[in-house]
């Protein structure tokens, strides 16, 4: 029992030390660009490779709550790059991480790296994503759409999911918030790479309700493979 308490205290100390050191390293970065932040994260992923998923999640949650530029990016990638850490995520953990999202960059990164992956793996349910789609918060509504990207992006492990993608798109089809409109276009364009016939049929059925931007960009994607036609 004494030995277990000693081991526990040592783990607690190492976790606290790691959190403090990583936050200090983020604060001390002269260059806050994404490549620079990612290099730092990779260094710590190597250090924590042999640690338990619980340990890595605890570090990541603490980092995510630090008011430091790049903190959420590091926290999400620490979890995403550690198999046990991601596998042990709970719905409440993801909702906790998503609570403070308030800009398109963070929303898109979180949606593609954590939320969409968790949805595809069954950690989040369709109902959880649709709850975001019904939110009064524009960023949660955008997040619901961005979460469809890992369902359809080959680079993110997606195989294509017409049903789940289009249920979110339909839930937000009349939303004219610019951040939501752009994400809806993205969701349909990503789906079009795998299921162009389904997206074409959707445009034909719901074209009158879709924002003009969405129709233009998705039609261009279907016709040329590009979001915007060449001039």
C-alpha positions as CSV (number, residue, x, y, z in Angstrom):
1,X,0.0,0.0,0.0
2,X,2.8,2.4,0.9
3,X,4.6,1.5,-2.3
4,X,1.4,2.2,-4.3
5,X,1.1,5.6,-2.7
6,X,4.7,6.4,-3.4
7,X,4.3,5.5,-7.1
8,X,1.1,7.5,-7.2
9,X,2.8,10.6,-5.8
10,X,5.7,10.2,-8.2
11,X,3.2,10.1,-11.1
12,X,1.4,13.1,-9.9
13,X,4.6,15.0,-9.5
14,X,5.8,14.0,-13.0
15,X,2.4,15.0,-14.5
16,X,2.4,18.4,-12.8
17,X,6.1,18.9,-13.9
18,X,5.2,18.0,-17.5
19,X,2.3,20.4,-17.6
20,X,4.3,23.3,-16.2
21,X,7.2,22.6,-18.5
22,X,5.0,22.4,-21.6
23,X,3.1,25.5,-20.8
24,X,6.4,27.4,-20.2
25,X,7.7,26.0,-23.6
26,X,4.6,27.3,-25.3
27,X,4.9,30.7,-23.7
28,X,8.6,30.8,-24.7
29,X,8.1,30.1,-28.3
30,X,9.4,33.0,-30.4
31,X,7.5,31.7,-33.4
32,X,3.9,30.8,-32.8
33,X,3.3,29.4,-36.3
34,X,1.5,26.1,-36.7
35,X,4.7,24.2,-37.8
36,X,6.6,25.6,-34.7
37,X,3.8,24.6,-32.3
38,X,3.5,21.2,-34.0
39,X,7.3,20.5,-33.6
40,X,6.9,21.2,-29.9
41,X,4.0,18.9,-29.6
42,X,5.8,16.1,-31.4
43,X,8.7,16.4,-28.9
44,X,6.3,15.9,-26.0
45,X,4.5,13.1,-27.8
46,X,7.8,11.3,-28.0
47,X,8.4,11.9,-24.3
48,X,4.9,10.6,-23.3
49,X,4.8,7.7,-25.7
50,X,5.1,5.1,-23.0
51,X,2.8,6.8,-20.5
52,X,-0.8,5.6,-20.0
53,X,-3.7,7.1,-21.8
54,X,-5.0,8.5,-18.6
55,X,-1.8,10.3,-17.9
56,X,-1.7,11.8,-21.4
57,X,-5.3,12.9,-21.2
58,X,-4.7,14.6,-17.9
59,X,-1.8,16.5,-19.3
60,X,-3.8,17.5,-22.4
61,X,-6.8,18.7,-20.5
62,X,-4.6,20.9,-18.3
63,X,-2.8,22.3,-21.4
64,X,-6.1,23.0,-23.2
65,X,-7.3,25.1,-20.3
66,X,-4.1,27.3,-20.3
67,X,-4.6,30.7,-21.7
68,X,-1.7,30.4,-24.1
69,X,-1.7,30.6,-27.9
70,X,-1.4,27.1,-29.4
71,X,-2.5,25.3,-26.2
72,X,-5.6,23.7,-27.7
73,X,-3.7,22.6,-30.8
74,X,-1.1,20.9,-28.6
75,X,-3.7,19.3,-26.3
76,X,-5.7,17.9,-29.2
77,X,-2.7,16.5,-31.0
78,X,-1.3,15.0,-27.8
79,X,-4.5,13.0,-27.5
80,X,-4.9,12.2,-31.2
81,X,-1.4,10.9,-31.5
82,X,-1.6,8.6,-28.5
83,X,-3.8,5.6,-29.2
84,X,-4.7,4.8,-25.6
85,X,-5.4,8.4,-24.8
86,X,-7.8,8.8,-27.7
87,X,-9.5,5.4,-27.0
88,X,-10.2,6.4,-23.5
89,X,-12.0,9.6,-24.4
90,X,-15.5,10.0,-23.1
91,X,-18.3,12.2,-24.4
92,X,-17.9,14.6,-21.5
93,X,-14.2,14.9,-22.2
94,X,-14.9,16.1,-25.8
95,X,-17.6,18.4,-24.7
96,X,-15.2,19.9,-22.1
97,X,-12.6,20.5,-24.8
98,X,-15.2,22.0,-27.1
99,X,-16.7,24.4,-24.5
100,X,-14.4,27.3,-25.2
101,X,-14.2,27.2,-29.0
102,X,-14.8,30.6,-30.4
103,X,-12.9,31.1,-33.7
104,X,-12.9,29.3,-37.0
105,X,-9.3,28.0,-36.8
106,X,-9.8,26.3,-33.4
107,X,-13.2,24.9,-34.5
108,X,-11.9,23.5,-37.7
109,X,-8.8,21.9,-36.1
110,X,-10.9,20.4,-33.2
111,X,-13.6,19.2,-35.5
112,X,-11.2,17.4,-37.8
113,X,-8.8,16.1,-35.2
114,X,-11.0,15.2,-32.2
115,X,-14.8,15.6,-32.7
116,X,-15.2,14.0,-36.2
117,X,-12.8,11.2,-35.3
118,X,-14.7,10.5,-32.1
119,X,-18.0,10.5,-34.0
120,X,-16.7,8.0,-36.6
121,X,-15.4,5.7,-33.8
122,X,-18.7,5.8,-31.9
123,X,-17.5,7.9,-28.9
124,X,-19.9,10.6,-30.0
125,X,-23.4,9.8,-31.3
126,X,-25.4,11.3,-34.1
127,X,-27.5,12.9,-31.4
128,X,-24.4,14.6,-29.9
129,X,-23.5,16.1,-33.3
130,X,-27.1,17.2,-34.0
131,X,-27.2,18.9,-30.6
132,X,-24.3,21.1,-31.8
133,X,-26.2,21.7,-35.0
134,X,-29.2,23.1,-33.0
135,X,-27.0,25.3,-30.8
136,X,-27.5,29.1,-30.6
137,X,-23.7,29.3,-30.7
138,X,-22.5,29.8,-34.3
139,X,-19.2,28.0,-33.5
140,X,-21.0,24.8,-32.3
141,X,-23.1,24.8,-35.4
142,X,-20.0,25.1,-37.6
143,X,-18.4,22.4,-35.5
144,X,-21.2,20.0,-36.3
145,X,-20.5,20.4,-40.0
146,X,-16.7,20.2,-39.7
147,X,-17.2,16.9,-37.7
148,X,-18.4,15.4,-41.0
149,X,-15.0,15.9,-42.7
150,X,-13.3,12.9,-41.1
151,X,-16.2,10.7,-42.2
152,X,-15.4,11.4,-45.8
153,X,-11.7,12.5,-46.0
154,X,-9.5,9.7,-47.1
155,X,-6.5,11.5,-45.5
156,X,-8.3,11.4,-42.2
157,X,-9.4,7.7,-42.4
158,X,-12.9,8.3,-43.8
159,X,-14.6,6.0,-46.2
160,X,-17.5,8.2,-47.1
161,X,-20.8,8.5,-45.1
162,X,-23.7,10.0,-47.1
163,X,-26.4,9.4,-44.5
164,X,-24.7,11.1,-41.5
165,X,-23.1,13.9,-43.5
166,X,-26.4,14.9,-45.2
167,X,-28.4,14.7,-41.9
168,X,-26.2,17.4,-40.5
169,X,-26.3,19.4,-43.7
170,X,-30.1,19.3,-43.7
171,X,-30.2,20.4,-40.1
172,X,-28.3,23.6,-41.1
173,X,-29.5,24.1,-44.7
174,X,-31.4,27.3,-43.9
175,X,-28.6,28.8,-41.6
176,X,-27.2,31.9,-43.2
177,X,-24.4,32.7,-40.7
178,X,-21.3,33.1,-42.9
179,X,-19.2,30.7,-40.8
180,X,-21.9,28.0,-41.1
181,X,-22.5,28.6,-44.8
182,X,-18.8,28.1,-45.5
183,X,-18.6,25.0,-43.4
184,X,-21.7,23.6,-45.1
185,X,-20.0,24.1,-48.5
186,X,-16.9,22.3,-47.2
187,X,-18.9,19.4,-45.9
188,X,-20.6,18.9,-49.2
189,X,-17.4,19.3,-51.2
190,X,-15.7,16.7,-49.1
191,X,-18.5,14.3,-49.5
192,X,-18.5,15.0,-53.3
193,X,-15.0,13.5,-53.5
194,X,-16.4,10.1,-52.5
195,X,-20.0,10.2,-53.5
196,X,-20.5,12.8,-56.3
197,X,-23.9,11.3,-57.4
198,X,-25.3,11.7,-53.9
199,X,-24.2,15.3,-53.7
200,X,-25.6,16.1,-57.2
201,X,-28.9,14.6,-56.2
202,X,-28.9,16.7,-53.0
203,X,-28.3,19.9,-55.0
204,X,-31.1,19.1,-57.3
205,X,-33.5,18.4,-54.4
206,X,-32.6,21.2,-52.1
207,X,-31.0,23.8,-54.4
208,X,-33.7,26.4,-53.6
209,X,-32.9,26.3,-50.0
210,X,-29.1,26.3,-50.2
211,X,-27.1,29.5,-50.1
212,X,-25.8,30.7,-53.5
213,X,-22.2,30.3,-52.3
214,X,-22.8,26.7,-51.5
215,X,-24.3,25.9,-54.8
216,X,-21.5,27.7,-56.7
217,X,-18.7,26.1,-54.8
218,X,-20.1,22.6,-54.8
219,X,-21.0,22.7,-58.5
220,X,-17.5,23.9,-59.3
221,X,-16.1,21.0,-57.2
222,X,-18.3,18.5,-59.0
223,X,-17.4,19.9,-62.4
224,X,-13.7,20.7,-62.0
225,X,-12.5,19.3,-58.8
226,X,-11.9,22.8,-57.5
227,X,-13.8,25.0,-55.1
228,X,-13.6,28.0,-57.4
229,X,-13.4,27.9,-61.2
230,X,-10.3,29.1,-62.9
231,X,-10.4,32.5,-64.4
